Amino acid sequence: MPTDKVQANVKYARNENGPKLGYSEGSGVRILEMDGLAFKDLNQNGQLDKYEDWRLTPEERARDLASRMSIEQIAGLMLYSSHQAVPASLGWFPGTYDGKPYSESGAAPSDLTDQQIRFVMEDHVRHVLVTKLESPEVAARWNNNLQALAEKIGLGIPVNISSDPRHSADSSKEFNAGAGDKISKWPESLGLAATFDPEVARKFGEVASREYRALGITTALSPQIDIATEPRWFRFGMTFGEDSRLAADMARAYVDGMQTSTGDREIAGGWGYDSVNAMVKHWPGGGSGEGGRDAHYGVGKYNVYPGDNFAEHLIPFTEGAFKLDGPTGKASAVMPYYSISYGQDKKYGENVGNSYSNYMIHDLLRTEHGYEGVVCTDWAITDDEGPDITLIFPGGRCWGVEENCTVAERHLRILMAGVDQFGGNNEIAPILKAYRIGCEQYGEAYMRARFEQSAARLLINIFRLGLFENPYLNVEESVATVACPEFVAAGYEAQLKSIVMLKNAGGVLPLQKQRKVYIPKRYRPAGTDWFGMPTPEYECDPVQLDVVRRYFDVTDNPDEADYALVFIESPHITKGYSKEDKEAGGNGYVSISLQYRPYTAEHAREQSIAGDAREVLNRSYRGKTVATPNASDLDAVLEARKLMKDKPVIVSILLANPTVMAEFEGAADAIIAHFGAEDSALLDILTGAAEPSALLPMQLPADMKTVEEQYEDVAHDMEVYADAEGNRYDFGFGLNWSGRIQDDRTARYARRR
């Protein structure tokens, strides 16, 4: 069988009518020849075992391999690593190289850390989450090093590398833990939804999967398909918006694009070398947190349903991700949310986190909706609760089972509910202890079968993608693929299609190029980030002035300017909790505001729907006043209006959440809204190089009163803002140069009133 060496430690064996086999020269794996075909002897026993036979189905191979695995190996397969940066120099997730930090180690950026070597070799981890990747070249080399390590151990099971979304054009996003690598840039999911065109989401999935595979990434921890019915939720901008039909269509197209391989890239059933497993999240919907609070924190553990609308939150899953148009059929994995779906367990009456719930997983997901794919918990839900309910670290998010339940018992409970995998857990010991407890309660035969069931589900997703045949990357091909001109152009086109024009008084847009523009600075006070880390006070330009100068003459003197361009962000979402209020004798809970100026919650409910006897039963914040961290954005608009006198003021707002526009709309001659776009895309819209075509994927509220009075679980139930031009900023609203857009998209997704 001919072989050719294309990298220092990787060889390839080619089959004339079958897959190319890649293996590491030093791994001990050899090529077996049978019937004129080549196979990898992954367990190095000198014979062709079923799981090594690429002619069999992924299901057959997975069942065979699961039966050969020890309980320790299966437990390792159930683990999903904590966040890994490559190299491990990112402060949130540090690692060491021969006991030294990266900066002192002399290691190459693609070298494996001590921790990575340990969890692959000792804990049998085969699912790894990456964050920051230095470059496509480094990512490809690191992938090859990691796969070579895994290949030489035991049964030769390759590593399934995953990623949170990393294509955002908004480089300020912190949720992805620094994932702003060299890659094509696209709008956030809310921006994809703003196109009201599922084909844009499908195209994103196709491009993202190609770039992911070139980086070694084979599972996407996306899309996030919760319907964002609560406008104050800080993850609103990561969803497809509040409308269940639009979200379902976007989810279906996105997953189809992500999972489907075609032509000679297909192995079988639509799966192949361009496919990436899509892990849709968060079952059964995380978009109805009481008061907008988020379940990453103890203060936001409850999702509530005052409108009795739980069923609608399932639609993006049951009618979208689980009913694909393409041959892969369903999203291959599902992640439940941290939250307690309060009062929705109609069988057992439990209020526990979704991954712990027999009703949510076994009864609803597995049985009623027939889902047989992988179910993976969200990250770090089995650890004990941390000392500070406003911080993510340290501590876990074991909502509903904080007491009278050990870490091992939590693992067992999750497995018995029908979950297969534990996100953010590198350590095998708690799963092995859970197995021993399960053997005592259910018998060893039952527990062995239950472990094999999850192992087979997890392995199928690796077999489908061809990783057992070749997990290695050609570095040059990876570099040429990621952020190639074709993919960059596709992302840029999507950005243009995602920008909504809300106001254009007197037809001030498009602007004439090469005129003088004044752009106010952006100011941010000192604060804390999503992880609770301190952030410094700063002032900066809100856009790249070298980009702006390709369109306009920039001046810092408003008197000289023909226009003012003011770039702002929607009010920054807070956690809904104040330690100062708690220390002053309150319950600690405060409002989350969607306006810039200080807000007093006069219309909040007097008694919270959910509460925790361990902490406080009534989480009401009625009558309390809060301030928004970026109130200076409003100041920038109002000050620009004053300085420019009767000359045009143009506002560009990054919408991460619905916003009370009444505070500044009257001061702006034109407003465009975006959901993550490069500066050049915004300027192409403003100058008429492209015509705005996007529509609002959510309502913009008239005031905070309507925000407080809407139901957290119900979409489209706010009084919307009406501007000075008489336009109502409702779901599906948007302008082009001719006026209000009314086309087949607005007809298709028109709300039934």
N, C-alpha and C positions, 0 to 999 in steps of 0.2 A: 504494500500500500504506500503510495508516494507521500512524502512529508516535506514541508518546507518551513524553514525557520524564519519568521518575520520579526520577532523581537527576541531579546536576549534570553528569556527563559520560557518562551511559549512556542510550542510547535502545533502544526495543524495537520490533520489527516482528512483527505477529501473522499467523499463517496460520489460516484458518478450520478447516481439517482437517489441521493439522500443528503443529509446534513453534513456540513463541514464540522469536524470535531476539533476543538481546541483544548490543549492540556499543557500543564506546566512541566517543563523538563525535569525539575527536581522533585516532583510531587510523588513519584512512585507509580503513578497511573500509567498503564500501558494500553496499546491499541490491540484489540482482539479482532481477528478476521474470521468471518463466517459467511458462507454462501456468496463470496465475493464482495462482502460489505464490511465496513469498519465500525467498531463499537468501542466505547471507553470502558475499561475495566476499573470502575470507580472504587470498588471495595478491595481491589488488588488480590482477588482470590483465584484468578486464572480461568474463570468461566463466565459465560454470559448469563447474568441473572435478569429476571423480568424487568426490573426497574432500569436496567442498563440498555434495554432493547428499544430503540427509538421507533420501531415499527408498531409497537403497541400504543394504546390510547393513554393519555395522561392519567385517566382514572385507574386503569389497570396497573400502571407503573407506580402510582401513588399508593395504592392499596398494598402492593407487594413491598415497597420500601418501608411503609409504616409498620408492616408486620415484622420486619427485620430490625427495627430500631429498638434500642434499650429505652427504658423509661427515662433515663437521664438525657438521652438524645432527643426524645420527644419533648421533654420539658424545655430543653434548650431551643427547640423549634418554636415553642410557644412564647418565647421571649421576644421582645422588640426593643432594641437598644435605646438608650437615651440619646440626645442630640450629639452628633459627631461633626466637628468642623475639620476641614482638610486644607492645610495642616491644623493641628489642634492648638491654635494661638488665639482663638476667640475667647474673650474673657469669661463669658457665661458658661462655656463648656470646655474647660482646659483639659489637656492630657499631657503625658510625659513620654519622653523618648530615652530609654535606658535610665530612667529615674530623673531626668532633667527636663525643664520646660523647653519648648521648641526653640526659643531664642538663644538658649545656651547649649543646645544639644549637638549642633552641626548636622542634624538630620536633614534629609531631602524632604520637600513638602509632601511628597507622595508616600513617604514611609509610614508604616503602621505604628500607632502609639502602643505603649505598654498595655493600656487598658483594652484596646481593640484586640491585641494578640491574646490577652487573657480571656476575654469573654467569648472569643471564637473557639479557643482551644479547651478551656476549662469548663465554661458554662454552655458550650455547644450552640451559641447564638448564631442564627442564620438570617435574621432580619435586622437591618441596620438603617437608622434614620440619619441622613446627612443634612447639614445646614450650609454653612459657607464653604464653597469650593473655590480655591485660588484661581483656577483656570481650567478650561476643558482638558488641556494636556495633563495637568496634575491630577484631575479627576480620573482620567482614563488610566494613568499609571497606578494610582492608588487602588482603583477597582481591580486591576490585574494582580497587584500584590495581595489584596484581600482574598480574591478568589483562589489564588495559588495556595495560600495558607489553608483555606477551607478544603480544597481539593485533596490535600494529602492526609487529611484526618478522617479516620473511621470509614464511613460509607461514601465519602466524597460529595457531600451535599453542598451545592453552591449557595452563595449569599444573595438574598433578595434585598437590594438597596432601595430605600424609599426617600421621598422628599415631600415636604409641604410645598404649596405653590411658590414658584420662584421666578415667574415671568412678569411681575408687576412693574409697570412703568413709573409707579410712584416710589421713588427710592427712600422715602421717609418711613415706609412701613416697617414697624418693629416686630410685628407678630411672627414674621418668618425668620427671626433670629439671625439677621444678617445675610439673607440668601440672595442679595442683589448682585449676582455673578454676571459674567459675560454670557448673554443669552438674548434671544429676541424679546422685545418688550411689548406687552399687551395690557389692555385695561384690566382692572380688578373684575371679579365675576359680576359685580353690580354694573360695571361698564359693558360687559358682554350682554347683560340683560337689557341695557339701555338701547342696544341696536334693535331690539325686538325681532331679531333674525337668528333663529337657531343654527343656520348654516355658518354664521360667524363663530359660534361656540364649537361647532363640529370642526371647522378649520383650525381653531386653536388646539383642540384635542389632537388633531393629526400632526401639527407642527410640534407641539409640546412633547408628544410621544417620541418623535424622531430625535429631538434634542435630548430628552431624558435618556433614551437608550444609548446615545453617543456619550453620555456622562456616566453610564453604568447604572442608571436609575431604572428600576423595573416595576415599582409600585408608586403611584401618586396618591398621597393622602388628600385627595380631592376628587370631585368638586364638593363644595359645601352647599348642600341643597336644602337646608332649613328654610322655611318661609319666614321672612323677617317681619312678623306681624307686630312686634314691639319696636317702635321707632328709636328708643333710647339704647337698644342693645349695642354694645361696642363692636360686635362682629357683623353688624348689619351690612357693611360695605363688602364683606367677603362672600355674601350670598347672591342669589339671583333676584333678590327683592322680595316683596310681600305677596305677590300674586301667585297662587298655586299652579295655575295653568301655564303661565309663562315659565315658572321655575321648572315644571315638569318637562316642558319642551326643551329648555336649555340643558337640563340635566341629561336627557336622553341623547341629545346631539353631542354634547361634550364627551360623554362616556363612550359613545359609538366611535367618535374620532380618536379617543385615547386608546381604545382596546383593539381596534380592527387593523389587521394587516391584509394586504391584497397582493395579487400576482405572485411572483416568485418569492415574496417576503412572507407569504402565508405558509404556516405549517399545517394546520387543520382547524376547521370550524371558525375561521376568521382570526384565530390567534396565530402569532408568529413573531418574526424578528423585529417588527416595528411596533409591537403591542406593548402596552404598559397597563398593569392592573390598576383599575380605578377603585379606590376605597371611598365610597360616598359617605358623607357625614352631614348631620349627626342624628341617627335614629333615636327616638321617633319624632325628631324636630326639637331644636334648642332655641327657637326664636321667640319664646313667650315668657322670659324671665320676669318675675314680679318687679315692677318699677324699673325695668330695663337692666337690672343687675345680672352679672354673668357668673356662670357656675364654675369658672376657674377658681373663684374665691368662695370662701365660706359664706360671705354676705349674700351670694347670689345662687345658692344651691337649689332654689325652687323655681320650676316652671309652673305657671298657673293658667287656669282656663275659665275665666269668669264668663266668657261667651259660649261655653260648652262646645268648643270648636276643635277639640283634639283631632278628630278624624281628618280634617282638611290638611293638617300638618303632615300626614302620611302620603299625600298625593304625589309630591315630587319623587318619592321612592316607588310607590306601587304603580303609578302611571307613567313614570319617567325612567329612572335608573333600572327598574326591574322589568321594563317593557321596551327593550331596545329595538330599533329598526334593523340593526346589523346582525350578523351571524353569531356574535358572542353572547347574545341573549340578555344577559343581566350584568350589572356591575359585579365584579368578582369579589368584592369585599365591602363590608359595612362597619362603620364606627358609631357606636352609641355615644350620646353626650354624657357629660359628668352629671347632669342635673337630675333631680327628682321630679318626675312628671306628676305633680301633686294631685292626688285624688283620682288618678286615671286607672289604677289597678282595680278592675271591676271583678276580679276573681278572688284574689288573696287579700286585698285591702291593704297592701304594703305601700309605704312611702319610702322607697330606697332609690339610690342612683340607678339609672337605666340598665347599666351592665350587670347589676346585682339582681335585677327583677326577672323572676320566672315568667311573669305575665308579659313584659315588654319583649323579651328575647324568645323564650321557648314557645309561649302561646301565640303571641301576636306576629313576630317576625318569622320564626321557623315554621310554625304549624299553620296559622291562618293564611299567611302570605307565601308559604312554601319556599322560603329562602334557604338554600343549601350551601351558599358560599361561605367565605371566611368572615367571622365577626371578631373584631379586635377592639379592646377597650381603648378609651382615650388615655392620655399619658398620666401615669403615676396615680392610679385610683385605689391602690391597695395599701399604700403606706398610711400610717397614722396621721391624723389631722395635725397641721402645724400650729405653733403658738399664736400666730397672727392671722386672723381671718381675712385680712386685706392683702396678703402676700401669697404668691404662688409657691415660692420656696422659702424656707424648707417645709417639708410635710407633704402629705398626699391629699386626695380629694375623695375620701371614702364616704360620701354623703349617704346618710341613712343607716350606716353600720359603723359609726364612729366608736361605739361602746360595745362591750361584751362580744368582741369578735377580734381574734388575732389576725395578723397579716396572712398567715397560712390559711386560716379559715375563710378569709375573704377570697383568696384565690380559689378555694374549693367551691364556694358559693357561686362565684362567677362561672366556673366551668359547668356546674350543675344547671345553671340557667341556660346554657347553650352557647357560651362564648368560647372562642378558640385560642385567643392570644391576648397578651398583656402588654399594652403600650408603655414604653419608657422604663421597662424592667430588664436590667442586664443580669440579674442574679437568679441562679437556678434553685437555690436552697428553699425558698418559700413554696415553689411548685412541687418539689419533691416531698416536702412536709405535707402539703395538701393531698398529694397522692396517698401517703401513708394514712392520713386521717380518713380519706375516702375508702381505702381498703378495709378499715375497721368498721365503717358504717355500711358500705354497700357490697363488700367482697372484692377480692383482687381481680377476679375475672371481669367483673363489671367495670372496674376502674381501668384495667388494661384496654378494654374495648372502647371506653370513652376517650382515652388518650389517643388511641389509634384513629378514632373518628376525626378528631381535630387535626392530627398529623396528616391524614390523607387530604383533608380540605386545604391545608397550608401548602402541601407539596404539589397539588394539582396546579396551583397558580405559578409555581416555579417551572414545572414540566411544560406547561402550555407555551411558555416564552422561549423555549429552546435552551435554557441555561444549563441543563445537565449535559448537553452536547457541546456548547461553547459559551462560557461566561466571560470570555476575554474580549478586549477591545483593541482595535488598531488605532494607535494614538493619532496618526496622521488623519485618518478618516474622522475621528472624533473632532479634531480641531477644525476640519473643513466643514463639518456638519453644523455645529453649534453656532448660532448667530450668523449663519450664511446669508448672503444678500436676499435670497428668496424668502427666508423665514422672517428676516427683519422687515422686509417690505410688507409681508402679510400682517405682521403685528402692528405696523404703523397704520395701515389701512383700517384695521379694526379700531385703533385709537381714534381716528378721524370719525368713524361711524358711531362712536360712543359719546361724543360731546353734544350736550343738549343746549340749545339756545332758548333761554327763558324770556328774555326781554330784548327788544330792539326798537326803542322809542324813536320815531321819526326816521327810521331806516339808517341809523348812524353806522351800522355795520353793513357791509364790510368796510374796514378802514383802508385809507389810502397809504400805501407803503412809502417809506423814506421820509415820513413826517416826524416831527419831534414828539417824544413821549416821555411822560414823567411816571416813574414807578416807585411808590413808597417802599421803604424798608419793611422787613418783617421782624417783629420783636417777640421774644418768648421769655417769660420769667423763669427763674429756677423752679424745678419741680422733680417729679419722679417718672420713670418710664413704666412700661407694662410689667416689667419684672420687679418693680419697686426700687430700681437703682436710681440714685440722684442724677439729675440732668442740670447743666449749668444755665444761667441766664445768658442770652445772646441776642444779637441783632445781625441781620444778614439781608442780602438781596433775595427776594422770594423766587426768582428765576435766574437762569444763566444769562447774564447780560451780553456775553459774546454771541449767544444765539439770537437774542433780541435785536442786536445790531445788524443782523442780516436782513431784518425787516424794517427797522426804524432807527432814527437818530435819537439816542437816549440822552436826556438831560436831567439834572437834579434840581432844576429851577422851574417850578410850576408856571411861572409867568411866561416862560419861553415855549412851553409845551403846547402842542395842538390837542393832545389827548392825555388823560391819565389812565394807566393800566394798573389796576389794583388786584393783586393775586392773594386770595385768602383761603382759609380752610374752614369747614363747618365747625361749630363749637366742639371742642375736644371733650370726649366722653369720660366722665369720672367713674369711680367704683360704686358710688351711692352710699358711702360710709365715711364718717368723720370721727377720728379718734378724739378730736377736741370736743365734739358734741358728747361723746361717751364720758369723757373726763369731767364735763360740766354737769353730769347727772342725767343726760338724755339716753336714749337707747342706741345711739350711734348712727342711726340710719338717716340719710338725707336724700334729697332729690337728685336725679340726673337731669341736667337741663339741656335743652336744644336751642337756647337763646344765648346771646353773648353777655348781656347785662345781668347783674344779680337778679336772681329769681326766688320768690317766696311761694312755697307750695300751698296756696290757699285752697286748692281744689283737689288735693290728694285724698285718698280714702282714709277714713279715721281708724279703721282696723284692717291690718294687712290680711290677705287671704291665707298666707302660710306663715309659719313661725316655728321656732325651735325651742322646746322647753329647756334644752341645755344652755341656751343663750338668752333669747328674748322671744316671747310669743307674738308680741305686736311689733311689727317692723315698720309701722307707719311713720312718715316724716312730715305729716301735715303741719303747716305753719312755719317750717324751717326755711332758712334762706341760704342759697349757695351761689358761688361765683364760678364762672367758666375760665379755665386757664388761659385761653387765647382771646380774651375780650379785646386785646389790642388790634385784632383783625377788623373788628367793627370800627374802632377808632381810625384805622387807616382809611377806610372808605369815607367816613364822615369828614375827616380832615381833608382828604383829597377833593371832596365836593366843595368845601369851603375855599380851598386854595385855587381851584380851577374856575371858580365863579360860574360862568355860563358855558364853559367849554366842556366837551364830553368826558364823562367818567365811565370807564368800562370795567366791570368786575368779572373776574374769573374765580369761581369757587370750586374747590375740591370737596365733593360731597361724600363723606364717609357715613353720614346719617341724615335723615330728614332734618331740616333746619327751619327755624322761624325767620322767614325772609323779611318780615315787616320792619325789622330794625334797620335795614339798609336799602331795601329795594327802591324807595323813593329817591335816594341819593344817587342812583345809578341810571345812566342812560341806556346801557345794555348790560346783560348778564348772560354769561355762559357757565354751565356746570359740567364738571367732568368727574371721573371715577378712577383716576390714575391715568395720566397722559403726559407725554414728553412736552417740553416747552414748545418745540417746533410744531407739534400737532395743534396746540392751542393757538399759536400764531398763524398757522395756515387757515384755521377757521376764521379768526378775527380779520384776516386780510382778504378772505374770499378765495384763496387757493383751493379750498374745499368748502362745499355747502353743508351746513349743519343738517343732520337727518335723524338724530337720536331723540328718544322719548323718555320721559321720566318713568323709571321702573318702580316708583313709590310715590306716595302723597307727600307734599310739603305742608306742614300744619299752619293754620292761621295764627295760633298762639299756643302757649303752654297749657292753657285751660283745656283745650281739646286733646292735648297729649295726655293729660292726667285722666280725662274722662273716657278715653278710648279703652277698649279691652285688649289686654296683652296678647290674646290668642286669636284676635279677629283682624283680618285685613280690610283696608279701605274704609275704615270707620272714623276718620277724623274730618273735621271741618277744614277745608283746604284754603290756602292763601289766595286771595284775588289781588292782582297788582293794579297799578295806576292805569294800565292799558286795558283793564277789564279781563285779563286772562287769569284763569284759575289753574293753579299749579297742582293739578291732579295727576293720578296715575295715567300714563299715556299721553301727557301733554308735551309738546315741543314745537318750536318754530323753525321754519327755513326762510329763505329770502323773500318768499311770497306770502308768508304769514303762517297761520296755524297749520300743522301737518295733519292731514286726514287722508289715509291711504289704506291699503289692504291690511297693514299691520294694526292700525288703530281699529279697523273693523273686526279683525280676528280676536283681538284681546280686549275689546270693549267690555266694560264692566256691566254685568246685568244688575240693574238697580231695582 
